[in-house]
Amino acid sequence: MKPWMRRFLPQTLFARTMLILIVPMVLVQAISAYMFYDRHWENVRRNMAAVLADEIALLVKETENVGYTLQRMTAYHADTYLGLQVELLDVHMLTPQPPHLSDEAEVLRREL
């Protein structure tokens, strides 16, 4: 064994035994905690995204075939209770826009 390594390793049998017992336990706990929290935050993210999508779907459904007053009231409730700021636009103001192509797709479209 190299002399510089001997300075960092324990000299007594008790210290070596503790190192053999404690290091694997600490590593297993650290890996388990990382895996648990990683999975936990992934589940939280997925659930929050699903709830937000459901809230937006509810707002769209509530404002589809009702009058302007009920649409404004729904927008007010969305802002008050859900924290979503809704802007109601007139259907005639919405014009279909062509999809934006990436630079590579635009070059390919021109070449074809």
JORAFEN-V424358 format. One record per helix or strand of 2 or more residues. SS is the DSSP state (2 for helix, 1 for strand). FROM is the first residue (numbers start at 0). LEN is the number of residues. If there is no record, write none. Layout:
BEGIN
SS/FROM/LEN
SS/FROM/LEN
END
This chain:
BEGIN
2/2/6
2/12/51
2/67/15
2/90/3
2/102/9
END
